[in-house]
Amino acid sequence: MEIREERPLFSFGIIADVQYGDLDDAKNFTQTKVRYYRNALYLLREAVQHWKEGNKIQFVLQLGDVIDGFNTRHKNSENALRDVLREFEGVPFTVHHIWGNHEFYNFSRSYLMKSSLFTAQETQETANNVQKVVKKEADAAYYDFSPYEGYRFIILDNYDISMCGIGRDKDSPQYKEAEKILRERNRNEELNSPEGLVGLDRRFVMFNGGMGEEQLQWLRETLEVARQRGEKVVVSGHVPVHPDSCYVMCLLWNYQDVLNILQDFSDIVLAYFCGHDHEGGYHYDSGNEIHHVTLPGVVEVPPGSNAFGTVDVFTDRLVMHGVGQLDSRVMK
Ligand SMILES: Nc1ccn([C@@H]2O[C@H](COP(=O)(O)OP(=O)(O)OC[C@H](O)CO)[C@@H](O)[C@H]2O)c(=O)n1
């Protein structure tokens, strides 16, 4: 008879696209959904309260876009950031903040590096050395950590190559590379517009980004070391990397590079968690046994519901307990 463990090895929280702002509700760009900017803060508060009361999660993956770009119109970016960070004050778990496009509408990369949203700087070590958080490149936010022996989490910086907002200096090689990629693929004056782009090429808009060769190389090396150690790996970023897990306009520019790497390490990679596409999505890459989970965006959740979750990690499965618009799921 198969004996299943009752308790998970460990658990973590997930939430995406809070996009808080002290702003009146308004429709999104395509006029299809309402964004509830103020209410988003209460939904974040409810999620944090849920995790505190459950008293079982070790950490949260905050999957990016924690405040909205429209805060800049009122010069309110710092206040908005202060308000969301206050929700996490004194919590009994670690919070890993991932950077999305809205972080760069509000702040420069150098500002973010010095802020509490730069969680790669934390180095926490437990007795068995499994909670070490390792920062890599000097001006990038990708890193890895091991919350539990035998498990590794990888945080990607999906806007490493980007033209978003004020993130990258216009003279930086990364900004120039992003501009070259976009101008070659997108002939519109307004680079956020997908007009004239067909199929998967609709991802070549300015609110997406790409990952540079240095980061891709680091991802390969980190997975290689994890494989040698016999670890299982969960990867996260703001932007989806599988075309079947999201609306194609929200895909990472060089999603195929990342997918190839994840698939090369399909023996150890369990899942990829992200946000960005506010509709949310899910795809099981059955050939490689990798789960791609795109969380619904909190900012577009009407009052009375929510969109966050808790993932229990067992030796043979991840069990995602969704609240509100995030579906619950057992991922073998
Ligand atoms: N078709 C579009 C869509 C957007 N824009 C402009 O791009 C900027 C970012 O858009 P925004 O909807 O705020 O980005 P999110 O990250 O919140 O959402 C991504 C997906 O849309 C969610 O499903 C902003 O300046 C828009 O005005 C555009 O020009 N054309």
The ligand as a Gaussian input file, in Angstrom:
#p B3LYP/6-31G(d) Opt

LIG

0 1
 N       -2.467000      46.961000     -26.456000
 C       -1.781000      47.767000     -25.610000
 C       -1.649000      47.443000     -24.270000
 C       -0.937000      48.308000     -23.450000
 N       -0.418000      49.443000     -23.947000
 C        0.357000      50.358000     -23.083000
 O        1.402000      49.593000     -22.519000
 C        1.682000      50.009000     -21.192000
 C        1.526000      48.838000     -20.253000
 O        0.197000      48.357000     -20.329000
 P       -0.525000      47.758000     -19.102000
 O       -1.816000      47.165000     -19.562000
 O       -0.584000      48.759000     -17.997000
 O        0.488000      46.584000     -18.692000
 P        0.244000      45.461000     -17.615000
 O        1.564000      44.889000     -17.335000
 O       -0.559000      45.992000     -16.501000
 O       -0.639000      44.400000     -18.357000
 C       -0.135000      43.554000     -19.343000
 C       -1.300000      42.957000     -20.063000
 O       -1.950000      43.957000     -20.806000
 C       -2.273000      42.345000     -19.071000
 O       -3.106000      41.380000     -19.614000
 C        0.693000      51.117000     -20.872000
 O        1.355000      52.342000     -21.090000
 C       -0.406000      50.896000     -21.899000
 O       -1.067000      52.077000     -22.164000
 C       -0.554000      49.760000     -25.283000
 O       -0.053000      50.798000     -25.743000
 N       -1.226000      48.892000     -26.112000

